[in-house]
Amino acid sequence: MLTVLRLAARLPLRWYHAIGGWLGWVVYWSSPRYSAQLRQNLRASGVWSNEAHYRQLLRNAIVESGRQGIEILPLWFRRRERVCRLVRSCRGEEAVLDAYREGRGVILLTPHLGCFEISAIYAAERFPITVLYRPPHIGWLDRIITAGRGSGQEKLAPANTKGVRMLFKALKSGEAIGVLPDQVPGAGEGVWVDFFGRPAYTMTLIGRLWEALQPAVFVAVARRLTGGQGYEIEVERVEGELSGEAGAARMNTVIESMVRRYPEQYLWSYNRFKHPAGAPLPPKTNEPGGR
């Protein structure tokens, strides 16, 4: 299977993005639950200015979601140096390299925006990076993910106690880690803070790592270019404390700011506002008469 995937990865990126745009519509029309969630999250975000703008963003988001799902094939199964050539520019790269040279450790926050996969790949060509990921329940799928992601200077840390120890060790050694900051954590691992005006259970892991080791923290977004031309990465430093509820709220504010720049490339279908089993209820549901 890996051999087949590596052969398929040789196709031009524009082919993948063309096929991905079509698949985005197939998934949208075939899954009422998926399409309803995408529409609801986009509608509630308020990133659109009027109804026509909302409709245009919706169409673009459907296409971009499909592209995001299929572009992992060339990114995971091509040679890393060839993948990195797809990055046409990286604004803010020097600031990250300077922070890495200081030896304090670097946290790269890569939200579900644009092509977050290529940000870690590009970083791993410059310094060691340990990336937090959630292993799938299907064994053969996990083997494909680890074969595609875990190569070169990129290490994979499972989203469990062992993985957290790996992140801590990497930062303590002055290395970098990568985390999806808008991924919903498990019960007891987050706090309810606003994200686009709605309570979202948000991880406190970043704050705990920051409080313990004081690493440099950046948010990185790889914007998908039209016509399969590649990607442009933007990196910005996250200033201020990140511990506790206030820190989680600050992190969400930074992510919101990036999403507002490229709202069509955010994964609005992701169930960002779900209530993890065992977690406390959102603030509004605890209030008398709350939803």
N, C-alpha and C positions, 0 to 999 in steps of 0.2 A: 504493500500500500504506500509506503514511504517513497518507493521508487516511482510510482505513478504520480504522486504529488509533486515530486521534484521535476519530473518531466513536464507536468502541467504548468509549473511555476515559470517556465521559459516563455510563456505567451506574453505579449506586450501588456503593460499596465492598462493602457486605454481599452483593451479588449475586456479585461476584468471589470473596469468601471462601467463599460457599456452593458455587459451582462448583469452586473450588480444592480444597475438602475432598473433593469427589467425585472429582476428577482425581487427588488424592493416592492414593486407594485403587485407581484404575484402573492407575496406574503401578506401584504396589506389587505388585498381583497379576499384572501382565503382564510384569514383569521380575524373574526369579529372582535375577539378580546384584545388582540394586538392592536388593531386599528383604532378601537375605542380608547385604549390607553394612550396611544400616540396623540390622538386628537385632544383628549382631555388635558394631558400635561402641557401640550403646546398652547392650547386655549387659555389655561389658567396662568401660564407664565407671564402673559402681558408683554411679550417681546415684540408683538405686532402692533402696527399703528392704526390699521383699519381692517375691515372685513376682506377687502381685496388683497391686502398685504398678508393677512392670515392664510388665505387660500394659497397664495404663492409659496409661503413658507412651508405649508403642509405638503404641497407637491414636491418641493425640493427636499424636505426632510425624508419623505418616503424613498426617494431616489438615493439620497446619501446614506440612509440606513442600509440599503441593499449593497451599496459599494463597500461600506465598512465591513459587512459580513464576509464578502468574497475576497477582498484584497489581502487578507491574511495569507493566502496561498503563495503569491510571489514573495511576500515579505518574510515568511517563515522558511521557505524552501529554496530560495536563491542564495548564492554566496553573499556574505554580509557586505563585502566591499561594493558589490553591484547594487544591493539594496540601498546603501548609503548614498549612492550617486543619484537616487531619486529625490534626495533632499536638495532643493535648489538654493535654499538659504536658511540660516539659523540666527535670527536676531536675538541677542542676549547671550550667545554662547560663551563669550569671553568672561562674562561675570560668573558663570557656572565654573569654568575652568580655573578662574582665580580663587573661588571659594574652595574648590577641590584641592588646589595646591596648598591652601592654608592648613589642611589636614584635620579640619573640624568635622568632616562628614557632610554629605549633601543629600537632601531629600528632594526628589523630583515628583511633584504632584501632576498626574496626567489624567484629567477627568475624561468622561465619555464624550469627548468632543474631537471631531476630525479623526485623524488616524493615530490614535494613542499608541498603537503597537510600534510604529516606526520611531517614536521618540526614544524609547528604551534601546532599540537596536542602534540608533545613531549614537546615543550616549555610551553604549558598551564598546564602541570602536575607539573611545577616547579614555575611558577609565572603567574599572570594575564596578558593576552595579548589580544589586540583588533586588529582584522584582517580586512583590507580593502578588500571588494569584490564588484563585479559588479552584482547587482540583475538581473536575467533574466526577460524577459517581460511576461513569462507565470507564472501565480500565483501559480499553484500547484507545479511547479518545484522549485520555490523560497521557498515554504514551506518545500520541501524535503531537499534543501540545508541548510536552517537554522536549521532543525532538526538534520542533520548530522554533521554540523560544530559547531553550536552555543551551546555547552554544556560545563560543567565544568567551568574552568576559562577563556575559550575562548569566546570573544564577537565579533560580526560581525558589521562592520561599512560600510554602503552602500557608493558607490562611488559618493557622492554628497556633498553638503555643510554641511548637518547634519553629514555625516560620517567624514568629515575633522575635524569638531568640536570635535567629539568623539576621534579622534586620538590625537588632541591637548590636550584635557583634560586628556587622559591616560598618555601621556608623562609628562605633568605638575604634575601629581600625582606620578611620579616616576615609572610608570608601563611600559610595553613593547607594541610595535605595530608590526604588520607584514604587509608587502607590496610586491606585485609583481612589481619589479622595471622596468621590460621590457614590462609592459602592456601599450599599446598606450593610452595616455590621450586624453581628448577632446580638442577642439580648445581653445586657450588661457591658457591652463594648461601645456604647454610643450615648448621645444625649439628643434631645429634641430641640432643634434650632431651625429658624426659618431658612427656606430655600425658595426663592421666587415667591415670597409671601405666604408659604405654606409650611407647616411643621414637617421636618424631614429628620428621621433618625440618622444622626451623623457620627462617624467614627471619632473616638477620642484617642486612638492610637498615635496619630501624628503629634498631638499635644503631649502625650506621655514621653514619646521619644525626644521631642524638642526640650521638654523640661529637664530630662535626665542628662542630655548630651549637648544641647545648644548647637545643633547643626545649622547650616545655611539651608533655607527652604525656598524652592522655586516652583512656580506653576509653568508647565510646558504644554503647548498645544501645537499639533502639526496640522495645518490647514491643507485640505485636499484641493489641488488645482484642477481646473477644467481640462477636459480633453485628455486625461491620463498623463498630464505633463509632470506629475510628481507632487511634491509637498513643500510647504514653507513652514518652518518651525519658529514659533515665538516663545521666548522664555522671559518670565518676569519674576523678580524677587518678591517674596511674601514677607512684609515687614511686621514687626510687633510680636507680642506674645501669642502663642498658639495653644496654651494649656487651658484646660477646663472648658466650661460652656462658652465663655467669651471667645476663646481661641477657636473653637469649632465654628462659631458664628462668623468670625473673621475669615476663616478658610472658605466658608460657603459664599461670602460676599465676593471674595477674589474669583471664585469659580463663576459666579453669576456674571461678573464683569467680562470674563473671557467669552462666555456663552453669548452674551448680548452682541459681541462683535460678529460672530458667525453662527447665528441661531439655527440656520438650516442644516448645520453639520453636527448639532447635538443629538444624542440618542434619546429622543423624547419618548420612545417606546419603553425605555427602562423603567421599572416600577420603583422609582426613587422614593415614593411616599408611602411605601408599605409599612405595616406594623409587624416587626419580627415577633415570632412566638416567644412569650415570656418577657418581652420588654414592657416597660411602663407605658400607659396610654399617652398619646400626645396631649399637650397642655389643654387644648380646647375641649377634649373629651372628658377631662377631669373637672371642668367647670360646670356648675348647675345649669342645665338647659343646653349644654354643649352637644355638638354632633357626635 
